[in-house]
Structure formats: C-alpha cells, structure tokens
C-alpha cells in the first residue's frame, strides 16, 4: 500500500466484526510502527496496553457510559440543559468501544532527567523562578505530542493490515477507574484509547479543507 493511499484511505472505524481475533504478530507490527515515530530528545516515552478480555472491555465502556450519564443528570438538575444534552451525546459517542475485539491504551512515561539530578517539574519551576520562559511545552507536554505521533503511525499500519481503529479521548473521563482496571502505574499518564478490529462499516471520506486555506507563506 502506497503512503498516500494509506493516509487518504484510513477512516475512524466505530463498528467491528463480531468474533474477529487480531493475531499477536499483527498487533506487534502496529506497535513497532508506532515506535518509529519521532520524539523530543529521543525519549521514546510511549507505552501501550493491549486489552483483549471481552468482559474487561465491556466494563470499561460501561463505566464511560455511566460517567456521562451521571454528568448529564447533574447538569440537568442544575438547569444546564445544553451541557446535559452534550453529556447525553457523549454517553454513546464515548462508550461504543465496548464491542471492539481489542483496545489499545496509549500512555506516556515522564522524561528521565536523572543525569541532572532533577525531574522535569523541578526544572520547569526553577527556570520560572529565575525569570525564564515556561518549559512545560519542552519537558512536560512534549511527551504527549510524541505519543500522538506514534499513534498516527499505529493507525496507518492498522489500515495497511486491514484493520479499523478510532482514536478516543472520551474514556479519559474515567481515568481513575482505568488506572485501577488496567493497573496503570502512577508515573504513567493516559493519553488516548484506541479500539481496534476488523471494520464492519465503510465510512465515506470526510470533506477536507483545501490546502490553500490552511497554509500561510512568509
């Protein structure tokens, strides 16, 4: 598959064939593609958790549904009808992955600044105390950006292998529950959840904004 074909042919898939099993070698091929992404200071901070237990995936999705259901109820009782409507939309939009045969949870490790005897939060605070610029984009947020680039590689490899996936942020609404369910170390940060399976739908390509409208020459 040519690169342009992969980029333009990939879709966010939210419906999967039931009973499909994704071979271990295919998953590892996706993860290997992810590990070839660029990362700041070559930290390679990405960590991936593969969940294939059907009961656990369903439990995760139900927890997301229940959380937005609770938030919708609170908003409605507070007179925030628009917020309540949004939360009702997110109930299903954020919980559809319960039918996926596999779910990948992408996390990030913190930067290792041990050679300097400091951690990134201390360095950021000290530089700020000295009147310097904020280093959060360089030392804290950049690990998330690295993981996002890795996930894009993963999505393209999944598409090449005939699988469908969808990047999700909604499940982070139950971050504490996910940490307990998946035994995620405290030092790791959750970035996104990626349901994965054999596509049971063929979404039309969404309209893209022309290049002329997204570029500015200087």
C-alpha positions in Angstrom: 0.0 0.0 0.0 1.4 3.4 -1.0 1.7 6.1 1.6 -0.8 8.4 0.0 -3.3 5.6 -0.3 -2.9 4.7 3.4 -3.2 8.4 4.5 -6.2 9.1 2.4 -7.9 5.7 2.8 -7.7 5.4 6.6 -11.0 6.1 8.4 -12.1 6.3 12.0 -14.0 3.0 12.5 -16.6 2.6 15.2 -18.2 -0.7 14.2 -16.3 -4.0 14.2 -17.0 -7.6 13.0 -18.0 -9.7 16.0 -15.8 -12.6 16.9 -12.8 -11.4 15.0 -9.4 -12.2 16.5 -6.4 -10.0 15.9 -3.2 -12.1 15.7 -0.4 -11.1 18.1 2.0 -10.6 15.3 -0.3 -8.0 13.7 -0.7 -6.1 16.9 3.1 -6.1 17.4 3.6 -4.9 13.9 1.4 -1.9 14.7 3.3 -1.2 17.9 6.6 -1.5 16.1 5.4 1.1 13.5 4.4 3.3 16.4 7.9 3.1 18.0 9.5 4.6 14.8 7.8 7.9 15.4 9.9 10.9 16.3 10.1 12.1 19.9 11.6 15.0 21.7 15.2 14.3 22.9 14.5 10.7 21.5 12.8 10.0 24.8 10.5 7.4 23.2 8.0 7.9 26.1 5.2 5.9 24.6 3.8 2.9 26.4 0.9 0.7 25.1 -1.5 -1.6 27.0 -3.4 -4.1 24.8 -6.7 -5.2 26.2 -8.4 -8.2 24.6 -10.5 -9.5 27.5 -14.1 -9.1 26.3 -15.5 -8.7 29.8 -13.0 -6.0 30.7 -13.5 -4.0 27.5 -17.3 -4.1 28.1 -16.7 -3.0 31.7 -14.5 -0.1 30.6 -17.1 1.1 28.0 -20.0 0.8 30.6 -18.0 2.9 33.0 -17.6 5.6 30.4 -21.4 5.5 29.7 -22.3 5.6 33.4 -20.0 8.6 34.0 -21.5 10.7 31.2 -25.0 9.6 32.3 -24.2 10.9 35.8 -22.8 14.1 34.5 -25.9 14.6 32.3 -28.1 14.2 35.3 -26.2 16.6 37.4 -26.2 19.2 34.6 -30.0 18.8 34.0 -30.7 19.2 37.8 -28.5 22.4 37.8 -30.5 23.8 34.9 -27.7 23.4 32.4 -29.8 21.8 29.7 -27.2 22.3 26.9 -24.5 20.7 29.0 -26.8 17.9 29.8 -27.5 17.3 26.1 -23.8 17.3 25.3 -23.2 14.7 28.1 -26.0 12.5 26.7 -24.4 12.6 23.3 -21.1 11.6 24.9 -22.7 8.6 26.6 -22.9 6.7 23.3 -20.1 8.5 21.4 -17.7 7.7 24.2 -18.8 4.2 25.0 -19.2 2.5 21.6 -15.8 0.7 22.0 -17.4 -1.9 24.2 -18.0 -4.0 21.1 -14.4 -3.8 19.9 -12.4 -7.1 20.0 -9.3 -5.2 21.2 -8.5 -1.9 22.8 -5.1 -0.2 23.0 -4.5 2.3 25.7 -1.7 4.7 24.9 0.2 6.1 27.8 3.4 8.2 28.3 6.3 7.9 30.6 7.8 11.0 32.1 11.2 12.4 30.8 14.2 10.9 32.5 16.3 13.8 33.7 18.1 11.8 36.3 21.6 12.7 34.9 20.9 16.2 36.1 19.6 15.1 39.5 16.2 16.8 38.8 12.8 15.9 37.4 11.1 17.9 34.7 8.7 19.6 37.1 11.5 20.9 39.3 13.5 22.1 36.2 10.4 23.9 35.0 9.7 25.6 38.3 13.4 26.6 38.8 13.7 28.2 35.4 10.5 30.1 36.0 11.8 31.3 39.4 14.9 32.6 37.5 12.6 34.7 35.2 13.0 32.3 32.3 10.3 31.0 29.9 7.9 28.2 30.7 9.5 24.8 29.8 6.2 22.9 30.0 6.0 22.6 26.2 9.5 21.3 26.1 9.6 18.9 29.1 6.0 18.0 30.0 3.6 18.4 27.2 6.0 17.2 24.5 5.8 13.6 25.8 2.1 13.7 24.9 2.8 15.0 21.5 5.3 12.2 21.0 2.7 9.6 21.8 0.2 11.2 19.4 2.8 11.0 16.6 3.4 7.3 17.5 -0.4 6.6 17.4 -0.6 8.1 13.9 1.9 5.5 12.7 -0.1 2.8 14.5 -3.3 3.8 12.8 -1.7 3.8 9.3 -0.2 0.4 9.9 -3.5 -1.0 11.2 -5.2 0.3 8.0 -2.5 -1.3 5.8 -3.1 -4.7 7.6 -6.8 -4.4 7.0 -8.0 -3.3 10.5 -10.0 -0.4 11.6 -9.4 1.8 14.6 -10.5 5.0 16.2 -8.7 7.5 18.4 -10.7 8.3 21.6 -10.3 10.9 24.3 -13.7 10.4 25.9 -12.6 7.3 28.0 -10.2 9.6 29.9 -13.3 10.9 31.8 -12.8 7.7 33.9 -9.1 7.9 34.2 -9.0 6.9 37.8 -11.2 3.8 37.1 -9.0 2.9 34.1 -5.9 3.1 36.2 -7.4 0.5 38.6 -8.8 -1.7 35.9 -5.6 -1.9 34.0 -3.1 -1.5 36.8 -1.5 1.6 35.2 1.5 2.9 37.2 1.0 6.4 38.8 4.0 7.7 36.9 2.4 7.0 33.6 -0.1 9.4 32.0 -3.0 8.3 29.9 -3.1 9.9 26.5 -5.8 8.2 24.5 -7.8 4.9 24.0 -7.8 3.2 20.6 -10.4 0.5 19.9 -9.3 -1.9 17.2 -10.9 -4.6 15.0 -12.0 -5.7 11.6 -14.2 -2.9 10.1 -17.9 -3.6 9.8 -18.5 -0.3 8.1 -17.1 1.8 5.2 -17.4 5.5 6.2 -17.3 8.0 3.4 -14.2 10.2 3.3 -14.9 13.4 5.2 -14.6 16.7 3.3 -11.1 18.2 3.8 -10.3 21.9 4.0 -8.3 22.9 0.9 -4.5 23.3 1.3 -4.9 27.0 0.2 -7.0 27.6 3.3 -4.6 26.1 5.8 -1.3 27.4 4.7 0.3 30.9 5.0 3.5 31.8 3.3 6.0 34.2 4.9 
